[in-house]
Amino acid sequence: MSDLSSLTSSAYQQALEVIASVEPRIAEATRQELVDQRASLKLIASENYASPAVLMTMGTWFSDKYAEGTVGHRFYAGCQNVDTVEALAAEHARELFGAPYAYVQPHSGIDANLVAFWSILAHRVEGPWLEKFGAKNVNDLSEADWESLRAELGNQRLLGMALDAGGHLTHGFRPNISGKMFHQQQYGTDPETGLLDYDAVRAKAKEFKPLVIVAGYSAYPRRVNFAKMREIADEVGATLMVDMAHFAGLVAGKVFTGDEDPVPHAHLTTTTTHKSLRGPRGGMVLATEEYAPSVDRGCPMVLGGPLSHVMAAKAVALAEARQPGFRTYAQSIADNAKSLAEGFLKRGAKLVTGGTDNHIVLLDVSSFGLTGRQAESALLDSGVVTNRNSVPADPNGAWYTSGIRLGTPALTTRGFGHDEFDKVAELIVDVLTNTEPGTTSAGAPSRATYVIADGVADKTKSAAAELLDKHPLYPGLDLA
Ligand code: DSN
């Protein structure tokens, strides 16, 4: 390990020198980003720290290669090495998740979801609808057939989890393309418990009869029973698409198994690769054989040319996730989230759903008399990086919010355990208890400004530094 650390140090040191010879300010910003990431408590639930091997894989000449198409079927010459990379990444993904098919080209989670949506529509075209038009394949359709198909496709329905219940923008939220390309309705959570109510989802699905049901979340602190979601989809003839971007690492690490593992239950499972999965920034679609041909058309249907350097890094990250140590890591993510939640509850803080059983803790900061925006800013001043988030039926809307979303994947990568997460809860409660809402310049109550009691931010920063020093980020990586 020390050999690898010193190799990593000299590799980055030299890389920064090469960059500095062209644009020293970029080399400096890159160096400073490491300093800053090392010095803060990163609790953003969707972030992590990828390994040096993953990071380095992205900085190569694969970046220079165009490779539209699929393995062995490219629209550019000279793609034999890209084929190796893409095939390997897909093989690792299939093996890791037990998926019949993996498409590793999407550049992000939004792109992965777009590929899935369009492939569901394309699949519809190629199913019974071709028969309806008496055509063997889409090329046989006349302009008039297309006109009528376009009208019908543009009239499809999607049912997804509401944003303030923990769903994602791409699950049918109106300002996102998913809320415009589909007629959409949303399912929420039980107003008393904050938990998903499957009977309510079923009732809504029966009434709305969607083509697509989207399950998955970005701010719901609980597990989902995907077998039940599939039952509901089957009852109404819908395609079940699960967006596991947030919890892919917990699926890969076998923390979520059986009914909680989306892959055997969903027709299509989408993900990012950089959150709990700890890979490069990017997306991926896993599919049943039935949907594979339409998923494969992601590029050029909705994607630009594949990023070969990122697909290579996906292959490296997925290989890491197939090692036994990743299961220990994934279990620690979930155990640590419980420790963090217990740390808050024993200090009297209020959590959406009363706790967690995944990697997310959603803290309702209204009991501190603060908005999410005020709490996020006060914590940032104190060296704690979080993001504000709506809580169900949030009176402060999506901009100011009443919640703070916290996640354990990044600090778990640094080696934090139960005691450290308990201390993190103590620090956060201390900052929020000692923060008051501010006023506007006209003296009216403000939802954005805040006042932290003297000395609290500095005291928190030094307590955080003590924790962080015990668990260095990229130990041995020295850029001095
Ligand atoms: N931005 C990601 C998150 O924070 O959850 C999802 O898009």
Residues whose N, C-alpha, C, O or C-beta is under 5 A from the ligand:
A	BS01	DSN	S46 S218
